[in-house]
């Protein structure tokens, strides 16, 4: 296969990843493609639930029902004209684009995806440590002669002025499974340590339907949400609410997962507590964040449930996390 590939255009459908973490990681590549090819008419195809995320950086979005069949989506997409498409994963939207017979369908040469592509892209990896997961998307943009390595492709939206009194968001839940969750008892000890040092306001956050640990922490802190907490009685917050709230905090302390990547995507300095996943491959993007790990001998296992004693996160002490919070706050004074 040739080292590079041209988008034939003149119209391009960018099929958004379903998972929000992957959406965060794919965004710099999508932005690079749009900046490098202003001659193309580009359109993001995204599920309705994710439109608030894509609207941060992209104006032209065609939304679709999250549960619609490929046939229904093909009918939905047929109102537009697409000469080319970027497809990053096998999904109902990807299969709909294939059904429409879009003449150029570019994506990764993966077993489940390659059969619906016209131009599969093979990414070569050198021997050595695995790179961060964002690399595959950046490499794809490079294959398309769209240089992604410009700061503007990673730049977050402008944040509001930091609150004068520290406002610290806490998110003990993780959508990566219980193995990725820093213990509630450690979060509780962290709040006591930070109260002594900083007297901050605390806020509890969680993804939609992901709040068991946040509920436990609320109970441990006295049975009611701390101060002006954003905890929700229906189990987490919708995406639009989270995207609106995150930029208003001083920092976020969170178990590794989607919320860490969303905060980083918005430019909120984040303390991400890494357990079964290695910071080198899974940390939030950006130098302003702190990714903490103990490098336990059994980590990174990338398991959803720990078969041992959860040492990778239990050995991460509240004092270590409090010091990371202080470092972030001192950099943003």
C-alpha positions, 0 to 999 in steps of 0.5 A: 500500500502506498505511503499516502492516500488522497481524499477524492472529495469534494464532499466528506463524511466523518463518521464519529466514533460511538465511544466518547473517549474515542471521540476525544482521541479522534477529534484532533485528527478530524480537525486536522483533516478539516484544516488541511482540506478546506476545499472539502465540504465536511460533515460529522455523522454522530449519534444524537446523544453525542451532538453536544460534544461534537458541537464544541469544535464542528459546525456541520453535524448530521445527527441520528438516532442512537439505536437506529438500524443501518437501513434506517440510517442509510435513509437518514444519510441519503439526503446528503451527497458524500463522495468520501467517508472516514470510518474509524470503527465498525458501527451501524453508521459505518454500515449505512455509509457502505449501503449508500455506496459512497465511492471512497470509504477510508478506515483502518484495516481491521478484520471487522471493518475492512470488508466495508472499506474501499481504501483500508489503511494499514498503520505500521508500528515499530518495535518498542513500547506501545504509543498512546491510543491517540497515535492511531488517529494522528497516523491516519490523518498523516496518511491522508496528507493532513498533518495533525501535529499542530497545536490548533488541532488539540486546542480546547475551547477558551475556559472561563476564569478560574474560581477564586476559591478552589472548586474541586470536582470529584468523580470516583466512578469509572465506566472502565469497570470497578478495577479502575475505581480508586476506593471511596475510602481514599476519596473520603480521606482526600477530601479531609486532607484538602479541607485542612490545606485548602478549604475548597468547595467539593462537587461530585460528578458522574456519567449518565447511569454511572454513580454507585461510587459517587453515591457511596461517597456522598453518604460517607461525607454525611449523607447529603451532597457536599455543598453545591454538588451536581450529583443527580438523583437519577444516576449521573448527568447527561452529556450536555450538563457535564460539558457545561459544568466541567469548565467551571471547576478549578480541577477534577480528581477522577478515576480513569475513564471517559470523564477524565478525557472529556475534562481534558478535552475541555482544557480542565486540569485533571488528576487522573488516577490510573490503575489497570491502564498505563499512563503512556497509552491511556492518560488524558491528552495534555501536559497540564494534567497529572496521571498518577499510578503506582506501577504495581507489578500486575499492572497494566492488566486492563481488566474490568474486575481485579482478580487480586487485591486492587493494589494498583489503586489502593497503594495510591495514597490520598496524600499523593493525590492531594499533592497533585491537586496542589501542584495543579492549583499552584500552576493556575494561580 
